Amino acid sequence: MNKVIKDQMLDSRQHLLLIQGDITEERVDAIVNAANARLQHGGGVAGVIANRGGPQIQLESDAWVRKHGPISHGEPASTTAGDLPCRYVIHAVGPVWGEGDEDRKLSAAIHGALKLGNQLKLTSISFPAISTGIYGFPIERAAKINLDVFIDFFSTNEDSTINVARLTLFDQASLEVFRRVWETIFDSPSQS
């Protein structure tokens, strides 16, 4: 059972939530997959999503890449969600740590997923900690970028159809880092 750890109403009226749990159990319009550019969902979050969602996700991903080519950091792809409790999976490619310009690429991946969510007229979306697994992006740095992008996106897209954005983290260590960064952004005295 997924558990709300933090809940923040942004000035732009969207709810931002930090969740401890399994992203494949999220009952939202779409979940975001931490994908690779060719949408081969073999391991990590991508593998779990593809396994639990069933073969439809990989079949649609293969068709998307055949039609459009590999996806970029700022232009994610979407597929249906197969057997998952959401309607869509948005496949966003984060950077591999050490390839250069990682902060901008991670920001672009998160922003691109939110933008695509708007285009799909979603009201709720759930993100993992993109690039912090096998891609090696430092978790604390990723947490700050995630929260900064959410705040910026919603403050500049006040007519967004997305009402709820969730960061859903499975492991306790990542959750604790995100919680600490969240508290420095939202719970500091200057924010009161």
PAZAPA-4460 file (N, C-alpha, C; in steps of 0.05 Angstrom, whole numbers, plus 32768, in hexadecimal, padded with zeros to 4 digits):
% residues 192
    n_x    n_y    n_z   ca_x   ca_y   ca_z    c_x    c_y    c_z   seq   type   mol
   8011   7FE8   8000   8000   8000   8000   8012   8019   8000     1      M     A
   800E   802B   7FED   801E   8043   7FEB   8015   8057   8000     2      N     A
   8029   8065   800C   8024   8076   8022   802E   8093   801C     3      K     A
   801D   80A7   8022   8024   80C3   801F   8037   80CA   8035     4      V     A
   804F   80D5   802E   8063   80DE   8041   8062   80FC   8044     5      I     A
   805F   810A   802E   805D   8127   802D   8048   812F   8019     6      K     A
   803A   8145   801F   8025   8150   800D   8027   816E   800E     7      D     A
   802B   817A   7FF7   802F   8197   7FF5   801C   81A2   7FE0     8      Q     A
   800C   81B6   7FE7   7FFC   81C5   7FD4   800E   81DB   7FC9     9      M     A
   8013   81DB   7FAF   8024   81EF   7FA3   8014   8209   7FA0    10      L     A
   8022   821F   7F9D   8014   8239   7F99   8002   8238   7F80    11      D     A
   8009   8227   7F6D   7FFA   8225   7F54   7FE2   8212   7F57    12      S     A
   7FDD   8208   7F70   7FC6   81F8   7F78   7FC8   81DA   7F71    13      R     A
   7FDF   81D0   7F69   7FE3   81B3   7F65   7FED   81A7   7F7F    14      Q     A
   7FE5   818E   7F83   7FF0   817F   7F9A   8009   8170   7F91    15      H     A
   801E   8173   7FA0   8036   8164   7F9B   8039   8151   7FB3    16      L     A
   803C   8137   7FAE   803E   8124   7FC4   8057   8113   7FC1    17      L     A
   8062   810C   7FD8   8078   80F9   7FDA   806C   80E0   7FE6    18      L     A
   806F   80CA   7FD7   8063   80B0   7FDD   8078   809B   7FE1    19      I     A
   8074   808B   7FF6   8084   8073   7FF9   8074   805B   7FEF    20      Q     A
   807F   804D   7FDB   8070   8037   7FD1   8079   802E   7FB5    21      G     A
   8068   8020   7FA8   806D   8013   7F8E   805F   8023   7F78    22      D     A
   806E   802E   7F66   8062   803F   7F51   804E   802F   7F3F    23      I     A
   8052   8015   7F3D   8040   8005   7F2D   8025   8001   7F3A    24      T     A
   8022   8009   7F53   8008   8008   7F61   7FFA   8023   7F63    25      E     A
   8006   8037   7F57   7FFB   8052   7F58   7FE1   8054   7F48    26      E     A
   7FCC   805E   7F54   7FB2   8062   7F47   7FB0   807F   7F3E    27      R     A
   7FBF   8085   7F29   7FC0   809F   7F1D   7FBA   809C   7EFF    28      V     A
   7FB8   80B3   7EF1   7FB4   80B1   7ED4   7FCC   80A5   7EC6    29      D     A
   7FE4   80AC   7ECF   7FFD   80A2   7EC2   8013   809F   7ED6    30      A     A
   8024   808C   7ED2   803D   808A   7EE0   8054   8090   7ECC    31      I     A
   806A   809A   7ED7   8081   809F   7EC6   8095   8088   7EC9    32      V     A
   809F   807F   7EB3   80B2   806A   7EB2   80CE   8076   7EAE    33      N     A
   80E2   806E   7EBE   80FD   8076   7EB9   8108   8064   7EA3    34      A     A
   8106   806D   7E8B   810C   805D   7E73   8127   8063   7E67    35      A     A
   812F   8052   7E54   8146   8057   7E43   813C   8061   7E28    36      N     A
   814D   806C   7E18   8145   8079   7DFF   8138   8066   7DEB    37      A     A
   813D   804C   7DED   8132   8039   7DDA   8119   802A   7DE6    38      R     A
   8112   8032   7DFE   80FA   8027   7E0B   80FB   8009   7E0E    39      L     A
   8113   7FFF   7E15   8116   7FE3   7E1B   8115   7FE1   7E3A    40      Q     A
   80FF   7FD6   7E44   80F9   7FD7   7E60   8103   7FBD   7E6F    41      H     A
   811D   7FBB   7E71   8128   7FA2   7E7C   812D   7FA1   7E99    42      G     A
   8136   7FB8   7EA6   813D   7FB7   7EC2   8133   7FD0   7ED0    43      G     A
   8139   7FD0   7EEA   8132   7FE7   7EFB   8114   7FEC   7EFB    44      G     A
   810C   8006   7EFE   80F0   800E   7EFE   80E3   8006   7EE4    45      V     A
   80F1   8009   7ECE   80E5   8003   7EB4   80DE   7FE5   7EB2    46      A     A
   80EF   7FD4   7EBC   80EA   7FB7   7EBB   80D2   7FB0   7ECC    47      G     A
   80D0   7FBC   7EE4   80B9   7FB6   7EF6   809F   7FBF   7EE9    48      V     A
   809F   7FD7   7EDD   8087   7FE2   7ED0   807F   7FD0   7EB9    49      I     A
   8092   7FC8   7EA8   808C   7FB7   7E91   8082   7F9B   7E9A    50      A     A
   808E   7F90   7EAF   8086   7F76   7EB9   806A   7F76   7EC4    51      N     A
   8065   7F8A   7ED5   804A   7F8B   7EE2   8035   7F95   7ECF    52      R     A
   803C   7FA5   7EBB   8029   7FAF   7EA8   8022   7F9C   7E92    53      G     A
   8033   7F88   7E8E   802F   7F74   7E79   803C   7F7C   7E5F    54      G     A
   803A   7F6A   7E4B   8049   7F6D   7E32   8040   7F85   7E21    55      P     A
   8028   7F8F   7E26   801E   7FA5   7E16   8030   7FBE   7E17    56      Q     A
   803B   7FC3   7E2F   804C   7FDA   7E32   8065   7FD8   7E20    57      I     A
   8073   7FC1   7E20   808A   7FBE   7E0F   8083   7FBE   7DF1    58      Q     A
   806C   7FB2   7DEA   8063   7FB2   7DCE   805E   7FCE   7DC4    59      L     A
   8050   7FDE   7DD4   804B   7FFA   7DCD   8064   800B   7DCC    60      E     A
   8077   8005   7DDF   8090   8013   7DDF   80A0   800E   7DC6    61      S     A
   80A2   7FF4   7DBE   80B0   7FED   7DA6   80A4   7FFB   7D8E    62      D     A
   8089   7FFB   7D8C   807C   8009   7D76   8082   8027   7D76    63      A     A
   8083   8033   7D8D   8088   8050   7D8F   80A4   8055   7D84    64      W     A
   80B8   8045   7D8D   80D4   804A   7D84   80D7   8045   7D66    65      V     A
   80C9   8030   7D5B   80CA   802B   7D3E   80BF   8043   7D2F    66      R     A
   80AA   8050   7D39   809D   8066   7D2B   80AD   8081   7D2F    67      K     A
   80B7   8086   7D48   80C2   80A0   7D4E   80E0   80A0   7D53    68      H     A
   80EC   8089   7D57   8109   8087   7D5E   810C   808A   7D7C    69      G     A
   8125   8089   7D85   812A   808A   7DA2   811F   80A4   7DAE    70      P     A
   8118   80A3   7DC7   810D   80BB   7DD4   8124   80CB   7DE0    71      I     A
   811F   80E5   7DE2   8133   80F7   7DEE   812C   80FE   7E0A    72      S     A
   813D   810C   7E18   8138   8113   7E34   811F   8124   7E37    73      H     A
   811B   8137   7E25   8104   814A   7E27   80EB   8142   7E19    74      G     A
   80EB   812C   7E0B   80D3   8123   7DFB   80CD   8106   7E02    75      E     A
   80BF   8101   7E17   80B8   80E6   7E1F   80A3   80DA   7E0D    76      P     A
   809F   80C0   7E10   808B   80B1   7E01   8075   80A8   7E14    77      A     A
   805E   80A1   7E0A   8049   8095   7E1B   803E   807C   7E0E    78      S     A
   8036   806A   7E20   8029   8052   7E18   8011   804E   7E2B    79      T     A
   8000   803B   7E24   7FEB   8034   7E37   7FF9   8025   7E4E    80      T     A
   7FEA   801F   7E63   7FF7   8014   7E7B   7FF2   7FF6   7E7E    81      A     A
   7FE7   7FE9   7E6A   7FE4   7FCC   7E6D   7FD3   7FC5   7E85    82      G     A
   7FDE   7FB3   7E96   7FCF   7FAA   7EAE   7FD3   7FBB   7EC7    83      D     A
   7FE0   7FD2   7EC4   7FE4   7FE3   7EDB   7FCB   7FF3   7EE1    84      L     A
   7FC8   7FFD   7EFA   7FAF   800C   7F01   7FAD   8028   7EF6    85      P     A
   7FC1   8031   7EE7   7FC0   804C   7EDB   7FB8   8049   7EBD    86      C     A
   7FB4   805F   7EAF   7FAD   805E   7E93   7FC5   805F   7E80    87      R     A
   7FDA   806E   7E88   7FF1   8071   7E76   800B   806D   7E86    88      Y     A
   8020   8066   7E76   803B   8067   7E80   8049   807C   7E6E    89      V     A
   8055   808F   7E7B   8065   80A3   7E6C   8082   809B   7E70    90      I     A
   8090   8096   7E5A   80AC   808C   7E5A   80BF   80A4   7E57    91      H     A
   80CD   80AB   7E6D   80DF   80C2   7E6D   80FC   80B7   7E70    92      A     A
   810E   80C3   7E60   812A   80BB   7E61   8139   80CF   7E71    93      V     A
   8144   80C6   7E87   8156   80D7   7E97   8173   80D3   7E8E    94      G     A
   8185   80E3   7E98   81A1   80E1   7E91   81B0   80CC   7EA0    95      P     A
   81C5   80C2   7E94   81D8   80B0   7EA2   81ED   80C3   7EAE    96      V     A
   81F2   80BF   7EC8   8205   80D0   7ED6   8220   80CD   7EC9    97      W     A
   822C   80E4   7EC3   8247   80E4   7EB6   8246   80EA   7E99    98      G     A
   822E   80EB   7E8C   822D   80F0   7E6F   822E   810E   7E69    99      E     A
   822B   811F   7E7D   822D   813B   7E79   8211   8148   7E78   100      G     A
   820F   8160   7E83   81F6   8170   7E82   81DF   8161   7E90   101      D     A
   81E5   8152   7EA4   81D2   8140   7EB1   81BA   814F   7EBE   102      E     A
   81C0   8166   7ECB   81AA   8175   7ED8   8195   817E   7EC4   103      D     A
   819F   818A   7EAE   818C   8193   7E99   817C   817C   7E8D   104      R     A
   8189   8166   7E89   817C   814E   7E7D   8167   8143   7E8F   105      K     A
   816D   8142   7EA9   8159   8138   7EBC   8141   814B   7EBE   106      L     A
   8147   8165   7EBF   8132   8179   7EBF   8120   8176   7EA6   107      S     A
   812D   8172   7E8F   811E   816F   7E76   810C   8156   7E76   108      A     A
   8116   8140   7E82   8106   8128   7E83   80ED   812B   7E95   109      A     A
   80F1   8138   7EAC   80DA   813C   7EBE   80C6   8150   7EB1   110      I     A
   80D1   8166   7EA7   80C0   817A   7E9A   80B1   816E   7E82   111      H     A
   80BF   815E   7E72   80B2   8152   7E5B   809C   813F   7E62   112      G     A
   809F   8130   7E78   808A   811E   7E82   8072   812E   7E8B   113      A     A
   8076   8144   7E99   8060   8155   7EA2   8052   8161   7E8A   114      L     A
   8061   816A   7E77   8056   8176   7E5E   8045   8162   7E4F   115      K     A
   804F   814A   7E4C   8040   8135   7E3F   8027   812E   7E4F   116      L     A
   8029   812D   7E69   8012   8129   7E7A   7FFC   813D   7E75   117      G     A
   8004   8156   7E72   7FF1   816B   7E6B   7FE4   8166   7E50   118      N     A
   7FF4   815F   7E3C   7FEA   815A   7E21   7FD6   8142   7E22   119      Q     A
   7FDA   812F   7E33   7FC8   8118   7E36   7FB0   811F   7E48   120      L     A
   7FB0   8137   7E52   7F9A   8141   7E64   7F97   8131   7E7D   121      K     A
   7FAE   8129   7E88   7FAF   811A   7EA1   7FA8   812C   7EB9   122      L     A
   7F9D   8121   7ECE   7F99   8130   7EE6   7FAC   8127   7EFC   123      T     A
   7FB8   8110   7EF9   7FCB   8106   7F0E   7FE1   80F6   7F00   124      S     A
   7FF9   80F8   7F0C   8010   80EB   7F01   8023   80E4   7F18   125      I     A
   8032   80CE   7F14   8044   80C5   7F29   8060   80BF   7F1C   126      S     A
   8075   80CA   7F29   8090   80C7   7F20   80A1   80B6   7F32   127      F     A
   80B4   80A7   7F27   80C9   809B   7F37   80E0   80AF   7F39   128      P     A
   80F6   80A8   7F46   810E   80B8   7F47   811E   80B2   7F2E   129      A     A
   8118   80BE   7F18   8124   80B9   7EFE   8143   80BC   7F00   130      I     A
   8151   80A9   7EF4   816E   80A9   7EF1   817E   80A3   7F0A   131      S     A
   8170   809E   7F21   817F   809B   7F3A   8187   807D   7F40   132      T     A
   817D   806B   7F2F   8184   804F   7F32   819E   8049   7F23   133      G     A
   819C   8037   7F0F   81B4   802F   7F01   81C1   8046   7EF1   134      I     A
   81B2   805B   7EEC   81BE   8072   7EDE   81D0   8083   7EF0   135      Y     A
   81CF   807F   7F0A   81E2   808A   7F1D   81DF   80A8   7F24   136      G     A
   81C9   80B4   7F1E   81C5   80D1   7F24   81C4   80D3   7F43   137      F     A
   81D3   80E6   7F4E   81D2   80E9   7F6C   81B6   80F0   7F76   138      P     A
   81AD   80E1   7F89   8191   80E2   7F91   8189   80FD   7F9D   139      I     A
   819A   8109   7FAD   8193   8123   7FB9   8191   8139   7FA3   140      E     A
   81A3   8138   7F90   81A2   814B   7F7A   8189   8146   7F69   141      R     A
   8182   812D   7F65   8169   8127   7F55   8150   8130   7F64   142      A     A
   8150   812D   7F7F   8139   8135   7F8E   8134   8153   7F8B   143      A     A
   8149   8163   7F8D   8146   8180   7F8A   813C   8187   7F6E   144      K     A
   8148   817A   7F5A   8140   8180   7F3E   8122   8179   7F3A   145      I     A
   811A   8161   7F44   80FE   8159   7F41   80EC   816F   7F4D   146      N     A
   80F0   8176   7F66   80DF   8189   7F73   80E0   81A5   7F65   147      L     A
   80F7   81AE   7F5D   80F9   81C7   7F4F   80EA   81C7   7F35   148      D     A
   80EC   81B1   7F26   80DE   81B0   7F0C   80BF   81AF   7F11   149      V     A
   80B6   81A0   7F24   8099   81A1   7F2A   808F   81BD   7F31   150      F     A
   809D   81CA   7F43   8095   81E5   7F4B   8095   81F8   7F33   151      I     A
   80AB   81F7   7F23   80AD   8209   7F0B   8098   8202   7EF7   152      D     A
   8094   81E8   7EF1   8080   81E1   7EDC   8064   81EB   7EE4   153      F     A
   805C   81E5   7EFC   8041   81ED   7F04   803E   820B   7F07   154      F     A
   8053   8219   7F0F   8050   8236   7F12   804F   8244   7EF6   155      S     A
   8059   8237   7EE2   8058   8243   7EC7   8043   8236   7EB5   156      T     A
   8035   8222   7EC0   801F   8214   7EB1   8007   8212   7EC4   157      N     A
   7FFD   8229   7ECD   7FE8   8229   7EE1   7FCE   821C   7ED7   158      E     A
   7FCB   821A   7EBC   7FB3   820E   7EB1   7FB8   81F0   7EAC   159      D     A
   7FCC   81E5   7EB8   7FD2   81C8   7EB5   7FBA   81B7   7EBD   160      S     A
   7FB6   81A2   7EAE   7FA1   818F   7EB5   7FA9   817E   7ECD   161      T     A
   7FC3   817C   7ED2   7FCD   816B   7EE8   7FC8   8179   7F03   162      I     A
   7FB9   816C   7F14   7FB3   8176   7F2F   7FC5   816A   7F43   163      N     A
   7FCE   8151   7F3E   7FDE   8142   7F52   7FF7   8137   7F44   164      V     A
   800E   813D   7F50   8027   8131   7F47   8034   8123   7F5F   165      A     A
   803A   810A   7F5B   8044   80F9   7F70   8061   80F0   7F6A   166      R     A
   8072   80F0   7F7E   808C   80E4   7F7C   808B   80CA   7F8C   167      L     A
   808C   80B3   7F7F   8088   809A   7F8C   80A2   808A   7F8D   168      T     A
   80AC   8087   7FA5   80C6   807A   7FAA   80C3   8061   7FBA   169      L     A
   80D1   804C   7FB1   80CE   8032   7FBD   80E0   802E   7FD5   170      F     A
   80FA   8035   7FD1   810D   802F   7FE6   810F   8045   7FFB   171      D     A
   8113   803D   8013   8114   804F   802A   812A   8064   8028   172      Q     A
   8142   805C   801F   8158   806F   801D   8152   8086   800A   173      A     A
   8147   8080   7FF2   8140   8095   7FDF   812A   80A7   7FEB   174      S     A
   8117   809A   7FF7   8100   80A9   8003   810B   80BD   8018   175      L     A
   811D   80B4   8028   8128   80C6   803D   8136   80DE   8031   176      E     A
   8145   80DA   801C   8153   80F0   800E   813F   8103   8003   177      V     A
   812B   80F9   7FF5   8116   810B   7FE9   8107   811A   8000   178      F     A
   8102   810C   8016   80F4   8119   802C   8104   8130   8037   179      R     A
   811E   812C   803B   8130   8142   8045   8130   8159   8032   180      R     A
   8133   8154   8018   8134   816A   8005   8119   8178   8004   181      V     A
   8103   8169   8005   80E8   8174   8006   80E6   8188   801D   182      W     A
   80EF   817F   8035   80ED   8190   804C   80FD   81AA   804A   183      E     A
   8114   81A9   803C   8124   81C2   8038   8115   81D5   8025   184      T     A
   8106   81CA   8013   80F7   81DB   8000   80DD   81E5   800B   185      I     A
   80CD   81D3   8016   80B2   81D9   801E   80AE   81DF   803C   186      F     A
   80BE   81D4   804D   80BA   81D6   806A   80CC   81EA   8078   187      D     A
   80DD   81F8   8068   80EF   820B   8075   80E0   8224   807E   188      S     A
   80EA   8232   8092   80DC   824A   809C   80D6   825F   8087   189      P     A
   80E8   8261   8073   80E3   8276   805E   80CB   826F   804C   190      S     A
   80C2   8255   804D   80AB   824D   803D   8091   8251   804C   191      Q     A
   8092   8256   8066   807A   8258   8076   806C   8272   8073   192      S     A
***
